[in-house]
């Protein structure tokens, strides 16, 4: 092993790797429990957790690949990758398959590809590349060009329909912009104008989006319909009390009362089994995980690397906040998974790719001076 290789390994963010491994193991164990169904023969377990292990292995390989090259080369690849993601999004209405009334996946035979997940990485790379060009806080024209990065993929993803991913892309780029900085007069104007424009977003929402908002405001209005998910989720969380019911002892999950228990509502399964204290520990793990990412952003020696890590931070932060918020009933249900805890193929790989980018920045922060 060369001296350079040893330095790269030494500078890797090992704390981030440790928290990631722990969270993924918790997620697999939670999926094993969520996959169980109580019957006369006992508890029957489906294969979700086994598939998640395979996706995790694939994601780990992708993460390692992302650490093998100098991340600064990504600046020249950001635009081609963004164009590729747009092409795949345009193909979804043509060749995509429909699941639960939404056409979001392209069937490749062995696996299904979700182009909206690739759009997250593409938006992150191109946004970081564009922001790195500006040394000063953004003016109106510069801000407009940056926002155009997210406009087209958001329109395509919203039409699938996928409101959750659309919001995540907006929040992801918005967080990166605030991290980079905008002129004071731009910021003050946005603070005034954006709240005034929000009511007009009601006009573009689909009927089921509006129904989810009504259900969020009053879940009891349709307990057997639109309010069923959140009602059962709150029952599961509340029944966990302080200590929880124990592993594979959650009745809401095993008796099939809790819907989407392996994806969007995986946190409700965890809450029922491990209680309030278990949730506090899980949230503490997520906080340490996010802190490792933001520390890498602060330690980066160039604007591109720093902005890239900041984007990854907001990518995970918003998913964690929105998923837990909707599961406990503090936010409308928008279909955003909980990283490493919820089941997902393409999403799991993208999560590990994002972490690979952060590790890449941390490993190479000693190779050049600050810029």
C-alpha positions, 0 to 999 in steps of 0.5 A: 500500500502506497503512502498516498493510499494510507493517507486516504484511508486515514482521512476517511470519515470512519465515524460516518461509516460506523453510524451508517452501518449501525443505522442500516443494521437497525433498518434490516432488523426492523424490516425483518420484524415488519415483514412478519405476519402472525398466522395459525402456523406462527409468524411468517416472514416475507423476503423484504429484509433479504432483498434489503441486504442485497440492495445494501451490498450493492449500495456498499459497492457503489459507495466504494466506487465513489471513493476511488477517484478525485471528486473534483472530476465530477464537476465536468460530469455533472451536466451529462449525468443531469441530462441522462437523468432527464432522459430517463424521466422522460422515458417513464411515461412511455415505458414505465410501469404503474404501481399503486396508480403512479408510474415511476419505475422502468422495468429492466427485467431483474430490477426496476429502476426509479429515475427520480432517485437518480435525479436526486444525485444529478440535481446535487452534482449540478447544483454544487457545480454551479454554486461553486462558480460563485465566490460571492452570495447569489444575486437575482440572476444567479439565483434564477439560473440555479433554480432552473436546475431543479425546475425541469426534473421537478415538473417531470417527477410531479407529473408521475405523480410523486409530490414527496420527491418533488418537495425533496428536490426543492428543499435539497437545492434550497438548502444548498443555496442557503448554505452558499449564501444569497444577497441580503436584499434577495433573502429579505424579498424571498422571506416576504414573497414565498409565503404569499405565493404558497396559497397558489400552490393549492391550484396545482395540487391533485385531488388526492394531495388535497385529500391528504392535507384535509386528512392531516388537519382532521384524521378522524374525518375518514378513518376507514379511507384517507385517514386510515394510514395515519390513524393506525400509525399513531395507534402503533406509536402510542401503544409502544409507550415508554419501553415498547412491546419488544422485537416482533411483538408489535400487534399493529404490524403483525396483525396487518393493521399498519399499512406500508409498514416496510416502506413509508411507515417503518418508523411506526413499526420501530416505535411500537416495538422499542417505545419512546426510549428506542425512538430517542436513541434512533434520533440520536443516531441520526443526529450523530450521522448528520453531524458527521456529514456537516463536519466534513462539509466544514472541513472541505478545502474547496467550495465544490466539495463543501457544497456537495457535502452540504447538499448530502446533509440536506438530502438526508435531513429533509427525508428524516424530518419529513418521514418522521413528521408524517408518521407521527401526524405532524405533517401530511403524508407525502411518501418519503422513506426514512433513510436506511430504515425503510425498504427501497432498492434504488433509494438504498443505492442512492443513499450509499452513493451520497455517502460515498461522495462525502467520504470522497471529500473527507479522504482528499481534503489534505491533497490541496489548499483551500480555495 
